[in-house]
Amino acid sequence: MRKTISLSLFICLFLSLGCTREVSQPTGTEDASEQLTTATVTTEATAKEMIICDQKNARIVIVDVANGNNVTWEWKPTASYAMIRSGAQGWFSNLSEAKLVYSGKYILATASGGGVAIINISTKKAIWYDYAGGNTHSAELLPNGNVVTASSTGGYLLIFTVDSYINDESKQGGKVIFEDVHNVVWDNATKLLWAAGKDKIKAFSYNNSCSSPALTLKKTYTMPQGNAHDLFPVYGSTNELWLSNSNHVYRFNVSTGAFTLIKNSAGANIAKVKSISSGPSGYATIIDAANGQGGETWRTDVITDLNGVTVFRNTSYGMYKARWKLINSFSYPAGDSFHECTH
């Protein structure tokens, strides 16, 4: 009996020690598992999206560069969701601009084929579209809901009285001749429309009329060099615009008319920039500089920062412009929502 008790105690002690060892190991494993789970949860970074005109694939895409360059949204003018009639779909060949408008719920888009559209991001429907012609390079919202376009061929700005009930039959007016104009930006603080073409930057006032919209020239500045291309607000600034031409990038001060030449870290000029877009801390200032990739000389397969560091690259794309998906407070009031003066 004494032996049995001793043996039992021995077995119990052995098992107890064994259990201690077994328990201590899984505890460490569980801690590691918990840490791994935590790490897995936190690997998905806050979205950092850019809106891209991918001409090669005839679409606009939104790409999240903070999370594996995932395509989070795609729009094609030929898709049924766009609700663009078949005879008008050709207007949207070579998409040339995609701006975030109306508090981030819509995109204002243009195409070299002459089309202009306001696209509801949620439904992907072009709630309004029309034809501007003349190699349309850009468009802008006006305060009463009308849209002004910039066409480089023929050189003109054209105002549309937006009417979402009839789409491509909206009234056109306020046509202004402006040689080789490539862009338009509304300045909400000064209530002026800025545009650049060839070697000039001009500012226009707008009469805010629905029935007879018109622009009146107020200021003209001569650029240091010509061939203006992109004009877009410097993020967070109340008085500066990014400006690019064939071989340079500038910051243009709308208050003083001063041009500040921007060079890369090596002290060189930055050339062939089709679009430029900046953001808050943590966002690079991105450029779409033509490198001839993507099927045409004016396209690129890479978006870089000002120093040529790659921010996004995809060799199956042929990109023309890229903008950060950020609210533009320079041009639009807070809480702005879709509106039209016709209804």
MOWOFEN-V963634 format. One record per helix or strand. SS is the DSSP state (H for helix, E for strand). FROM is the first residue (numbers start at 0). LEN is the number of residues. If there is no record, write none. Layout:
# MOWOFEN-V963634
ss=SS from=FROM len=LEN
ss=SS from=FROM len=LEN
This chain:
# MOWOFEN-V963634
ss=H from=1 len=41
ss=E from=48 len=6
ss=H from=54 len=3
ss=E from=58 len=6
ss=E from=69 len=6
ss=H from=79 len=3
ss=H from=85 len=7
ss=E from=94 len=7
ss=E from=105 len=6
ss=E from=114 len=6
ss=E from=125 len=6
ss=E from=135 len=6
ss=E from=146 len=5
ss=E from=155 len=6
ss=E from=170 len=7
ss=E from=180 len=1
ss=E from=184 len=3
ss=E from=191 len=6
ss=E from=199 len=7
ss=E from=214 len=8
ss=E from=230 len=3
ss=E from=239 len=5
ss=E from=248 len=5
ss=E from=258 len=5
ss=E from=268 len=1
ss=E from=272 len=5
ss=E from=285 len=4
ss=E from=299 len=1
ss=E from=301 len=4
ss=E from=309 len=4
ss=E from=318 len=6
